[in-house]
Amino acid sequence: MEKTLQELADYVGGTVAGDPNTIINGIMGIDEATEGHITFVANEKYIKKMNHTKASAVIVSPKLINAKKNLLVCNNPYLAFARIVELLMFKKPVYVKGIDSATSIANTAKIGKDVSIQAYVTIGENACIGDRVVVFPGVFIGENCTIGDDAVLHANVVIYPDTVIGRRVTIHSNTVIGSSGFGYAPDGQSYYKIPQAGNTVIEDDVDIGANTTINRATLGQTIIRRGTKIDSQVVISHNVEIGEDSVIVSQVGIAGTAKIGKHVTLAGGVGIIGHITVGDNVTVGGHSGVAQDLPGNGTYLGTPALPIQKMRRCYVIIEKLPEMKEHMKSLDKRLKQLEEKWKNSD
């Protein structure tokens, strides 16, 4: 597909600086782009590359409008990039409608219109599958589950009984939703398994990556609120609640009954202990450990997670610890010498 730079600007709500009739037939990264491509700069560390790229145009923010290139100027270059990729490059998959003969679907299950249920899918008693749902091979959907309209469940996803999946939810391969939480009561010698009698609720427009596990509640619900995006290899424990439009990056672990607010970003490898609250609009840096409540509207880093400016000062001190240790040893030696001298003077 070919578009002029002006047509792309109109599509994303931006403006053109340069030749609006420049023909764009693809989009690539700033290093790989050639003539006919549009690229983008959303991170300031790539600004120096703008005048060297072979791309025919660059998507930029208003503060970079003076660059010597054809520019598509908009307030959110990364969002514009995503929309242009979708327009120029992305082919929406087409699924064959119908139910494959190699499936096992309970007689009491309710199946919506225009579904695509592929081979070796199992759907349990009283499950309810919405309209236009796509279920890839090997998926298991347990009894009493609800799958909302336009949901997509990729190969080998496991949905345990009583789970509720909202509309337009995408769940990638090998993810498990609604498995038992990790709960045991010590009896003095061993551990007694605490029955996990609750369920899991995934609200509308949630995306969940591959090989992620979201446990059911001990009592009540584990809830992932509308619009949240969860990466691959994430573990979310029983009775956790994650607020709307949050972003949970790969290898995050959230312990039981933690409450995560709206618009929260948990970067890769973050660990959160149970029974704490993370406020709205919080960002937690990668590999941080959250061991206490975090107030809203802040950025935190480290283990234990502290406000980012404070933790940066701590890192500076940590780097100097070897020198500080040697200095303290020197001071201690001098102090002992002075004490010995003082004693001898008596």
C-alpha positions in Angstrom: 0.0 0.0 0.0 1.3 3.5 -0.9 0.3 6.7 0.8 1.5 10.3 0.5 3.1 11.8 3.6 0.1 14.2 3.8 -2.4 11.3 3.8 -0.5 9.6 6.6 -0.5 12.9 8.6 -4.2 13.2 8.1 -4.7 9.6 9.3 -2.8 10.1 12.5 -3.8 13.7 13.2 -0.4 15.2 12.5 1.1 17.9 10.3 3.8 17.8 7.6 7.0 19.7 7.6 8.6 19.2 4.1 7.1 17.7 0.9 3.5 16.5 1.6 3.5 14.6 -1.7 6.4 12.3 -0.6 5.4 8.7 -1.4 5.5 6.3 1.5 5.2 2.5 0.9 6.5 1.1 4.2 7.8 1.7 7.7 11.1 0.6 9.2 13.4 1.4 12.1 15.7 4.4 11.8 18.8 2.3 10.9 17.1 -0.1 8.4 14.9 2.4 6.6 15.5 3.3 2.9 13.8 5.4 0.3 10.1 5.0 0.4 10.1 4.2 4.1 8.9 6.3 7.0 10.6 5.9 10.4 10.1 7.5 13.8 12.0 9.0 16.7 10.3 8.6 20.1 13.4 8.3 22.2 15.8 11.3 22.4 18.9 9.0 22.2 18.0 8.5 18.5 17.9 12.2 17.6 21.5 12.2 16.2 20.5 9.5 13.7 17.7 11.6 12.1 19.9 13.4 9.6 21.7 10.2 8.6 18.7 7.9 8.0 17.9 7.0 4.4 14.1 7.1 5.2 12.0 9.4 3.1 10.3 10.8 6.2 10.5 10.7 10.0 7.7 10.8 12.6 8.7 13.3 15.3 7.4 15.3 18.1 7.0 19.1 17.7 10.3 19.8 19.5 12.2 18.2 16.6 10.6 20.1 13.8 13.9 21.8 12.8 15.4 18.5 11.5 16.5 18.6 7.9 14.1 15.8 6.7 10.5 15.4 5.6 8.7 15.2 8.9 5.4 14.0 10.1 4.9 16.0 13.3 2.6 14.8 16.0 2.4 14.9 19.8 2.8 11.1 20.2 5.2 9.7 17.6 5.1 6.2 19.1 1.3 6.0 18.8 1.5 7.4 15.3 4.1 4.7 14.4 1.8 2.0 15.7 -1.2 3.3 13.7 0.9 3.6 10.5 2.3 0.1 10.9 -1.3 -1.1 11.2 -2.3 0.8 8.0 0.7 0.0 5.8 2.0 -3.4 7.0 -0.4 -5.3 9.1 -2.7 -7.9 7.5 -5.6 -8.7 9.8 -5.9 -12.5 10.2 -8.9 -14.2 8.6 -10.2 -17.1 10.6 -12.3 -19.9 9.1 -15.6 -19.9 10.8 -17.1 -23.0 12.2 -16.4 -25.8 14.7 -13.8 -28.4 13.8 -15.0 -32.0 14.0 -12.0 -32.9 16.2 -13.4 -31.0 19.2 -15.0 -32.1 22.5 -17.8 -29.7 23.4 -20.2 -30.5 26.3 -23.9 -30.7 25.3 -24.7 -28.0 27.9 -22.2 -25.5 26.5 -23.6 -22.4 24.7 -21.7 -21.4 21.5 -22.2 -18.0 19.9 -22.4 -16.9 16.3 -19.6 -16.9 13.7 -17.1 -18.6 16.0 -13.9 -20.3 14.9 -13.2 -23.3 17.2 -10.3 -25.3 15.9 -9.1 -28.9 16.3 -8.7 -30.6 19.7 -10.4 -27.9 21.7 -12.3 -29.0 24.8 -15.2 -27.0 26.2 -16.7 -28.1 29.5 -20.3 -28.2 30.9 -22.3 -25.0 31.0 -19.5 -22.9 29.4 -20.7 -19.9 27.4 -18.7 -18.9 24.3 -19.6 -15.5 22.8 -19.9 -14.4 19.2 -16.9 -14.3 16.9 -14.7 -16.0 19.4 -11.5 -17.6 18.0 -10.2 -20.7 19.8 -7.0 -22.2 18.5 -6.0 -25.9 18.7 -5.5 -27.6 22.0 -7.3 -25.0 24.2 -9.1 -26.3 27.3 -12.1 -24.3 28.6 -13.5 -25.6 31.9 -17.0 -25.9 33.1 -19.0 -22.8 33.9 -16.6 -20.5 32.1 -17.7 -17.4 30.1 -15.7 -16.2 27.1 -16.8 -12.8 25.8 -17.5 -11.7 22.2 -14.4 -11.3 19.9 -12.0 -13.0 22.3 -9.0 -14.9 20.9 -7.5 -17.8 22.7 -4.2 -19.1 21.1 -3.0 -22.6 21.1 -2.8 -24.6 24.3 -4.4 -22.0 26.6 -6.0 -23.5 29.7 -9.0 -21.8 31.2 -9.9 -23.4 34.6 -13.6 -23.8 35.7 -15.7 -20.7 36.7 -13.4 -18.2 34.9 -14.9 -15.2 33.3 -13.2 -13.7 30.2 -14.4 -10.4 28.9 -14.9 -9.1 25.3 -12.0 -8.6 22.9 -9.5 -10.3 25.2 -6.5 -11.9 23.6 -4.7 -14.7 25.5 -1.5 -16.1 24.0 -0.2 -19.7 23.9 0.3 -21.8 27.0 -1.1 -19.3 29.4 -3.1 -20.6 32.3 -6.1 -18.7 33.8 -7.8 -19.7 37.0 -5.4 -22.3 38.4 -5.3 -22.9 42.2 -3.5 -20.2 44.3 -0.5 -21.2 46.3 -2.1 -21.5 49.8 -1.2 -24.0 52.5 -1.9 -24.0 56.3 0.9 -25.5 58.5 -0.4 -28.3 60.7 2.8 -28.7 62.8 4.4 -31.3 60.6 3.3 -30.7 57.0 1.0 -28.4 55.1 -2.7 -28.5 54.6 -3.9 -27.4 51.2 -6.3 -24.4 51.5 -9.2 -24.9 49.1 -9.2 -22.2 46.4 -13.0 -21.7 46.1 -13.0 -18.3 44.3 -12.6 -17.6 40.6 -10.7 -15.4 38.1 -12.3 -12.5 36.2 -10.6 -10.9 33.2 -12.4 -7.8 32.1 -12.8 -6.4 28.5 -9.9 -5.4 26.2 -7.2 -7.2 28.3 -4.2 -8.7 26.4 -2.2 -11.5 28.1 1.1 -12.9 26.8 2.4 -16.4 26.5 3.3 -18.7 29.4 1.6 -16.4 32.0 -0.3 -17.7 35.0 -3.2 -16.0 36.8 -4.5 -17.9 39.8 -8.1 -18.1 41.0 -9.0 -16.5 44.3 -9.1 -18.4 47.6 -12.4 -16.7 48.3 -14.0 -14.0 46.1 -12.2 -13.0 42.9 -8.8 -12.4 41.3 -9.6 -9.5 39.0 -7.7 -8.0 36.0 -9.5 -4.8 35.1 -10.4 -3.4 31.7 -7.7 -2.5 29.2 -4.7 -3.9 31.2 -1.8 -5.4 29.2 0.1 -8.3 30.6 3.3 -9.6 29.1 4.6 -13.2 28.8 5.9 -15.2 31.8 4.1 -13.2 34.5 2.7 -14.8 37.7 -0.4 -13.2 39.3 -1.4 -14.9 42.5 -4.8 -15.4 44.3 -7.0 -12.5 45.1 -4.8 -10.0 43.3 -6.6 -7.0 41.8 -5.1 -5.0 38.9 -6.7 -1.7 38.0 -7.6 -0.4 34.5 -5.1 0.3 31.8 -2.1 -1.0 33.7 1.0 -2.5 32.0 2.7 -5.6 33.5 6.0 -6.5 31.8 7.6 -9.9 31.5 8.7 -11.9 34.6 6.8 -9.8 37.1 5.5 -11.8 40.2 2.6 -10.5 42.3 1.9 -12.3 45.5 -1.6 -12.9 46.9 -4.1 -10.2 47.8 -1.9 -7.4 46.5 -3.9 -4.5 45.0 -2.5 -2.7 42.0 -4.0 0.6 41.0 -5.0 2.1 37.6 -2.4 3.1 35.0 0.4 1.3 36.8 3.5 0.2 35.0 5.5 -2.7 36.5 8.7 -3.1 34.5 10.4 -6.4 33.9 11.3 -8.6 36.8 9.4 -6.6 39.5 8.4 -8.6 42.6 5.5 -7.5 44.8 4.8 -9.1 48.2 1.3 -10.0 49.3 -1.3 -7.8 51.0 0.1 -4.4 49.9 -1.4 -1.6 47.8 0.3 0.1 44.8 -1.5 3.4 44.1 -2.7 4.8 40.7 -0.3 6.1 38.1 2.8 4.4 39.7 5.8 3.2 37.7 8.1 0.6 39.3 11.5 0.2 37.6 12.8 -3.2 36.4 13.9 -5.8 39.0 12.6 -3.8 41.9 11.2 -5.4 45.0 8.0 -3.9 46.5 7.7 -4.7 50.2 5.4 -1.9 51.4 2.5 0.2 50.1 3.4 2.7 47.4 1.5 6.0 47.2 0.1 7.0 43.8 1.6 9.2 41.2 5.2 8.3 41.7 8.2 6.4 40.2 10.0 3.8 42.4 13.1 1.8 42.0 15.3 -0.7 43.8 14.9 -3.3 46.6 13.1 -2.3 48.7 11.5 0.1 46.1 12.0 3.7 47.0 11.2 7.0 45.2 13.5 7.1 42.2 15.4 10.2 43.2 16.2 8.8 46.6 17.2 5.4 45.2 19.5 7.1 42.7 21.3 8.8 45.5 21.6 5.4 47.3 23.2 3.9 44.2 25.8 6.6 44.2 26.6 5.7 47.8 26.7 2.0 47.0 29.3 2.6 44.2 31.5 4.4 46.7 31.2 1.8 49.5 34.6 0.1 48.9 36.4 3.5 49.2 34.3 4.4 52.2 35.2 1.1 53.9 39.0 1.8 53.4 38.6 5.3 54.6 36.8 4.1 57.7 39.5 1.5 58.4 42.1 4.3 58.1 40.1 6.5 60.5 39.7 3.6 62.9 43.5 3.0 62.8 44.3 6.7 63.5 41.7 6.8 66.3 43.3 3.8 68.0 46.7 5.4 67.7 45.4 8.6 69.3 43.8 6.7 72.1 47.0 4.8 72.7 49.0 8.1 72.7 46.4 9.6 75.1 46.7 6.7 77.5 50.5 6.8 77.5 50.5 10.6 78.2 48.7 9.9 81.5 
